[in-house]
Amino acid sequence: MKYRKELVLSAVCFLMAFLCAVLWSRQQDSALAARVAPEILRFHIQAVSNSAADQKIKLEVRDFLLERLSACGAETKQQLLDYVDKEKGLLEQETETFLQSLGASCAVDIRTGSSRFPSKAYGDLVLPAGVYDAVQVRLGEGRGRNWWCVLYPRLCFADSLHAVLPEASKEQLRQLLTPEDYQALFSHPEDRLEIRFFFPQLLETLRAAYSAAR
């Protein structure tokens, strides 16, 4: 009985310490997101559905729009936002024409606005969860899985899990942020992304230990 009480007490203390660490980490990430978000423009595209065909079309549209926007001549975040707002109708029409060339047909809605994004890795950089300005693209009803990246500075990759940021992109980001915030975006990304997955495993371990002590 005494051993079981000591085990439970130790487990509770460990759990409380872990929860405090998670809370502190989330507060740090929230503060970091609030500081870096004004300098960053995200890109968010939602597919018509989760069918293989619609998901493939989503990626085709992604590539088309990224190439289209990279050629617009905008050099700052605000210039890019202004361009999308001004040319919204043209961009939608061009995208719908592109879809037709793929043998697909659906309405395209392109707009700018603010949205909450989860933590996301872009090569060796991790942007913390927070509210960011974004260029948002919805195909049809937009009920399929989405895809997102960073439009400004240009951090979009087809395979963000294995990509390495170009030095030009890093340098542009470095100039937009303080040295401390820039370094924070590259600090232990695996810990910041995977900590949330550890919590269920911890609970299961504690449950098993308690059962064994009974």
C-alpha positions in Angstrom: 0.0 0.0 0.0 2.8 2.4 1.0 4.7 1.7 -2.3 1.5 2.3 -4.3 0.9 5.7 -2.6 4.5 6.7 -3.2 4.3 5.7 -6.8 1.1 7.6 -7.4 2.5 10.7 -5.6 5.6 10.5 -7.8 3.5 10.1 -10.9 1.3 13.1 -10.0 4.4 15.3 -9.3 5.9 14.3 -12.6 2.7 15.0 -14.4 2.3 18.4 -12.8 5.9 19.3 -13.7 5.3 18.1 -17.3 2.1 20.1 -17.6 3.8 23.2 -16.3 6.5 22.7 -18.9 3.9 22.3 -21.7 2.1 25.5 -20.5 5.3 27.5 -20.4 6.3 26.2 -23.9 2.9 27.2 -25.3 3.1 30.6 -23.7 6.5 31.1 -25.2 5.4 30.0 -28.6 2.3 32.2 -28.5 4.4 35.2 -27.6 6.8 34.3 -30.5 4.0 33.9 -32.9 2.6 37.3 -32.0 6.0 38.9 -32.7 6.7 37.2 -36.0 3.2 37.1 -37.5 3.2 40.8 -38.6 6.1 40.0 -40.9 4.8 36.8 -42.5 2.2 36.0 -45.1 0.8 32.5 -45.2 -0.7 30.6 -48.1 -3.7 28.4 -47.5 -5.6 26.3 -50.1 -8.6 24.0 -49.5 -9.5 21.2 -51.9 -13.0 20.4 -53.1 -12.9 17.1 -51.3 -10.6 14.4 -50.0 -10.8 12.3 -53.2 -7.5 11.4 -54.8 -8.5 13.4 -57.9 -9.4 16.5 -56.0 -6.3 16.3 -53.8 -4.2 16.1 -56.9 -6.0 19.1 -58.5 -5.3 21.0 -55.2 -1.6 20.6 -55.6 -1.7 21.5 -59.3 -3.5 24.7 -58.4 -1.0 25.3 -55.6 1.9 25.2 -58.1 0.0 27.4 -60.6 -0.8 30.1 -58.1 2.6 30.1 -56.4 4.3 30.6 -59.8 1.7 33.2 -60.7 2.2 35.2 -57.5 6.0 34.9 -57.5 5.9 36.7 -60.9 3.7 39.6 -59.9 6.6 41.8 -58.9 5.6 42.4 -55.3 8.7 42.9 -53.0 7.0 43.2 -49.6 4.2 41.5 -47.7 1.9 44.5 -48.1 2.6 44.8 -51.8 1.6 41.1 -52.2 -1.5 41.6 -50.1 -2.5 44.7 -52.2 -1.9 42.8 -55.4 -4.1 39.9 -54.4 -6.9 42.2 -53.3 -6.7 44.3 -56.5 -6.4 41.3 -58.9 -8.7 39.0 -57.0 -11.2 38.6 -59.9 -8.4 38.1 -62.5 -6.6 35.5 -60.3 -9.8 33.6 -59.8 -10.6 33.7 -63.5 -7.1 32.5 -64.5 -7.3 29.7 -61.9 -10.7 28.5 -63.2 -9.3 28.5 -66.8 -6.3 26.5 -65.5 -8.7 24.0 -63.9 -10.5 23.7 -67.2 -7.2 22.8 -68.9 -7.0 19.9 -66.4 -10.5 18.7 -67.2 -11.9 20.0 -63.9 -14.5 22.6 -63.2 -15.3 24.3 -59.9 -15.6 27.8 -58.4 -12.4 29.4 -57.1 -12.5 31.9 -54.2 -9.3 33.8 -53.5 -9.1 36.3 -50.6 -6.9 37.7 -48.0 -7.6 37.6 -44.3 -6.3 36.3 -40.9 -6.5 32.7 -39.8 -5.2 30.6 -37.0 -2.5 28.2 -38.1 -1.0 25.2 -36.2 2.7 24.8 -35.6 4.3 23.9 -38.9 7.8 22.9 -40.1 9.3 24.3 -43.2 12.6 22.5 -43.6 14.6 23.3 -40.5 12.3 26.2 -39.5 9.2 25.9 -37.3 6.6 28.6 -37.2 4.6 28.5 -33.9 0.9 28.2 -33.8 -0.9 31.5 -34.0 -3.0 34.0 -36.0 -1.3 35.0 -39.3 -2.3 37.0 -42.3 -2.9 34.7 -45.3 -3.9 34.4 -48.9 -6.7 31.9 -48.7 -7.8 29.8 -51.7 -11.0 27.7 -51.6 -11.8 25.3 -54.4 -15.5 24.5 -54.7 -17.0 23.9 -51.3 -13.5 23.6 -49.8 -14.4 20.4 -47.9 -11.2 18.6 -48.5 -7.8 18.5 -46.7 -6.0 21.8 -46.9 -2.4 22.7 -47.6 -0.5 25.7 -46.3 3.0 27.3 -46.5 4.6 30.7 -46.3 4.1 33.0 -49.2 6.2 35.8 -47.8 9.1 35.4 -47.3 9.0 32.6 -49.9 9.1 29.4 -47.9 6.8 27.2 -49.9 7.9 23.7 -50.7 6.2 20.7 -52.3 7.7 18.5 -49.5 8.1 20.7 -46.5 9.1 17.8 -44.2 12.4 17.2 -46.1 13.1 20.6 -47.7 16.0 22.8 -46.7 15.4 26.5 -46.8 17.4 28.4 -49.4 19.9 30.8 -48.0 18.2 33.7 -49.8 14.9 32.9 -47.9 16.7 32.7 -44.6 18.5 36.0 -45.2 15.2 37.7 -46.1 13.6 36.3 -42.9 16.6 37.3 -40.8 16.2 40.9 -42.0 12.6 41.0 -41.0 13.0 39.7 -37.4 15.1 40.4 -34.4 18.1 38.1 -34.0 16.5 36.5 -30.9 13.2 35.7 -32.7 15.0 34.5 -35.8 17.1 32.0 -33.8 14.0 30.9 -31.9 12.3 29.7 -35.1 15.2 27.3 -35.7 15.6 26.1 -32.1 14.8 22.4 -31.5 11.8 22.2 -33.9 11.3 18.5 -33.2 10.6 19.2 -29.5 8.2 22.0 -30.3 6.2 19.9 -32.8 6.2 16.6 -31.0 5.6 17.5 -27.4 1.9 17.3 -27.9 2.2 13.6 -28.9 4.1 12.8 -25.7 1.2 13.6 -23.4 -1.1 10.6 -24.3 1.9 8.3 -24.1 2.7 9.7 -20.6 -0.8 9.0 -19.4 -0.7 5.4 -20.7 2.7 4.9 -18.9 1.3 6.2 -15.6 -1.8 4.1 -16.0 0.3 1.0 -16.6 2.5 1.7 -13.6 -0.4 2.2 -11.3 -2.0 -1.1 -12.4 1.2 -2.9 -11.8 1.5 -1.5 -8.3 -2.0 -2.6 -7.3 
